[in-house]
Amino acid sequence: MNTKIIKVERGNVTELAPLVADFRVALKSYKGISSVPNVETGKDELFEYLDADFPVYAAIHQGRFVGYLVCKVEEPCVWVESLFVTNSFRGLGVADDLIKCAEELAHSYGEETLYFNVHPNNHRMISFLRRHGYSVLNLVEIRKPYHGEILTQNIRAGEHLFDY
């Protein structure tokens, strides 16, 4: 497939914002929350990333944005804040190309790996990362339950059991 990866600049925000909005809808769905895309919020999010000097890369196919990746650099570590590919382009190598850009960024800081925060229900992303050699559980994020939140399962990390 002929996909071009670019580094996103402020002039690209309006075109890329719908994908950011779609990504936020997808993330909410992992928590059982249905929502609709908010393109204005997507624009705001992209501007915040760019204002904070987060490297943002986008995949373009035939003049259309089909995926994006946001990195947060905490030298020497590079965290992938967001990785999203539109449904019709999943499984076609777009995410592979975006990950390569992020890995090159990490290598430029002398790092061997990227770091990801992934929702445990995002099985597709977890499988994707495992195919790329990402298999080490690095951190466990812990919080109090939200008011009214219904927790339906437990997850074990080492000797600890957590509500989920």
Backbone torsions as a table, in degrees:
resi	resn	phi	psi	omega
1	MET	NA	143.1	-177.8
2	ASN	-96.0	85.8	180.0
3	THR	-114.0	137.1	179.5
4	LYS	-107.5	134.9	176.0
5	ILE	-103.4	128.9	178.3
6	ILE	-123.7	158.2	169.8
7	LYS	-87.9	126.6	-174.2
8	VAL	-74.9	138.8	175.1
9	GLU	-123.5	172.4	-176.3
10	ARG	-55.6	-34.0	-179.4
11	GLY	-67.8	-15.1	179.8
12	ASN	-93.8	-8.1	-169.6
13	VAL	-59.2	-45.9	-176.6
14	THR	-60.5	-39.7	-179.7
15	GLU	-72.4	-33.0	-176.2
16	LEU	-86.4	-23.2	-174.6
17	ALA	-53.5	-38.5	178.6
18	PRO	-59.7	-33.8	177.4
19	LEU	-68.7	-39.2	177.5
20	VAL	-62.4	-42.3	178.4
21	ALA	-62.8	-41.3	177.7
22	ASP	-64.8	-37.8	178.4
23	PHE	-61.9	-42.8	-180.0
24	ARG	-64.5	-36.5	175.8
25	VAL	-63.6	-44.1	179.6
26	ALA	-62.1	-43.6	179.7
27	LEU	-61.5	-42.2	178.8
28	LYS	-63.3	-34.3	-178.6
29	SER	-63.2	-28.1	178.3
30	TYR	-67.3	-19.5	177.8
31	LYS	-101.7	8.5	179.1
32	GLY	78.5	18.9	-178.9
33	ILE	-105.3	125.5	175.6
34	SER	-94.8	142.5	-179.4
35	SER	-153.0	174.3	177.2
36	VAL	-116.5	150.4	-179.5
37	PRO	-63.1	139.2	176.1
38	ASN	-120.0	98.8	-174.8
39	VAL	-64.6	-36.5	179.2
40	GLU	-63.5	-40.3	176.5
41	THR	-65.4	-37.3	175.7
42	GLY	-60.1	-43.2	176.8
43	LYS	-60.9	-48.2	-179.5
44	ASP	-58.1	-42.8	179.9
45	GLU	-62.0	-45.3	178.9
46	LEU	-62.5	-43.1	178.1
47	PHE	-61.6	-38.7	177.5
48	GLU	-62.0	-43.6	177.5
49	TYR	-60.8	-47.9	-177.7
50	LEU	-66.2	-40.0	178.0
51	ASP	-63.2	-30.5	179.6
52	ALA	-88.9	7.2	-179.4
53	ASP	61.9	31.9	172.7
54	PHE	-77.6	127.3	174.4
55	PRO	-65.4	128.8	178.5
56	VAL	-124.0	127.8	178.9
57	TYR	-117.9	147.4	179.0
58	ALA	-133.7	148.2	175.8
59	ALA	-102.1	131.4	-179.9
60	ILE	-121.2	131.1	175.6
61	HIS	-126.7	120.4	-179.3
62	GLN	49.6	47.0	175.4
63	GLY	78.2	4.8	-177.2
64	ARG	-117.6	135.2	175.4
65	PHE	-71.6	127.3	-177.5
66	VAL	-122.8	-5.6	178.7
67	GLY	-172.2	162.6	176.6
68	TYR	-154.9	162.9	179.0
69	LEU	-144.2	135.9	178.5
70	VAL	-118.4	132.0	177.0
71	CYS	-113.5	149.4	171.0
72	LYS	-120.4	122.9	-177.8
73	VAL	-100.5	119.6	171.1
74	GLU	-122.4	83.3	-169.4
75	GLU	-43.0	131.6	1.6
76	PRO	-90.2	1.6	-174.5
77	CYS	-79.6	143.7	174.2
78	VAL	-119.7	117.5	178.1
79	TRP	-99.1	134.4	172.7
80	VAL	-88.9	111.2	-178.4
81	GLU	-79.6	-38.2	-177.5
82	SER	-148.9	139.3	171.3
83	LEU	-142.6	119.5	-177.1
84	PHE	-144.9	136.6	174.4
85	VAL	-128.3	133.6	179.6
86	THR	-61.1	146.3	-172.2
87	ASN	-47.4	-46.5	-173.8
88	SER	-70.3	-8.3	179.5
89	PHE	-114.7	5.9	178.1
90	ARG	-72.0	143.2	179.5
91	GLY	80.7	7.6	-177.6
92	LEU	-109.2	8.6	176.7
93	GLY	96.4	-0.4	-178.8
94	VAL	-64.1	-48.3	179.5
95	ALA	-63.7	-35.7	177.0
96	ASP	-58.3	-46.3	-179.8
97	ASP	-64.3	-39.4	179.2
98	LEU	-67.2	-42.0	178.0
99	ILE	-61.6	-39.7	178.6
100	LYS	-58.0	-41.1	177.9
101	CYS	-61.7	-44.6	-179.5
102	ALA	-66.7	-39.8	178.3
103	GLU	-64.6	-38.2	175.6
104	GLU	-62.7	-39.0	176.3
105	LEU	-61.9	-46.0	178.7
106	ALA	-60.7	-42.4	179.1
107	HIS	-62.3	-33.7	179.5
108	SER	-65.6	-20.4	175.8
109	TYR	-98.4	7.2	179.0
110	GLY	82.1	12.8	-179.4
111	GLU	-93.7	150.5	178.0
112	GLU	-95.3	-13.8	-171.3
113	THR	-143.0	163.6	169.3
114	LEU	-101.6	164.3	175.7
115	TYR	-120.8	137.9	-176.9
116	PHE	-128.8	141.1	164.7
117	ASN	-104.2	120.9	-175.7
118	VAL	-130.4	132.2	176.3
119	HIS	-65.4	134.6	-177.8
120	PRO	-58.6	-22.7	177.6
121	ASN	-85.0	-4.0	-178.6
122	ASN	-86.3	69.0	-174.7
123	HIS	-61.6	-35.2	180.0
124	ARG	-62.7	-44.3	-179.9
125	MET	-68.6	-41.3	179.1
126	ILE	-61.8	-42.9	177.1
127	SER	-63.2	-43.0	178.0
128	PHE	-58.0	-48.2	-178.3
129	LEU	-64.1	-40.7	178.7
130	ARG	-61.7	-38.6	177.4
131	ARG	-62.8	-24.6	179.4
132	HIS	-97.0	11.1	175.0
133	GLY	90.2	5.3	179.5
134	TYR	-89.6	103.1	-174.3
135	SER	-135.5	0.3	-176.2
136	VAL	-93.9	120.4	173.5
137	LEU	-74.3	117.5	-171.3
138	ASN	-98.9	-43.4	-177.1
139	LEU	-140.2	158.2	172.0
140	VAL	-120.9	124.3	177.8
141	GLU	-91.0	128.1	-176.7
142	ILE	-124.5	137.9	177.5
143	ARG	-146.3	167.5	172.3
144	LYS	-77.8	154.5	176.3
145	PRO	-65.7	145.3	173.0
146	TYR	-69.7	152.4	176.8
147	HIS	-58.8	124.4	178.7
148	GLY	83.2	-1.9	-178.7
149	GLU	-69.8	136.4	177.9
150	ILE	-106.0	115.8	-179.5
151	LEU	-97.1	128.2	-169.1
152	THR	-112.3	-6.1	-178.0
153	GLN	-152.2	172.0	175.5
154	ASN	-120.5	148.3	177.4
155	ILE	-128.5	134.6	179.4
156	ARG	-99.5	131.3	172.5
157	ALA	-125.5	104.6	-175.2
158	GLY	65.5	-127.0	-178.5
159	GLU	-91.5	2.6	-174.8
160	HIS	-104.5	140.3	176.7
161	LEU	-110.1	130.1	-177.4
162	PHE	-120.7	145.9	173.3
163	ASP	-76.2	145.2	178.5
164	TYR	-148.0	NA	NA
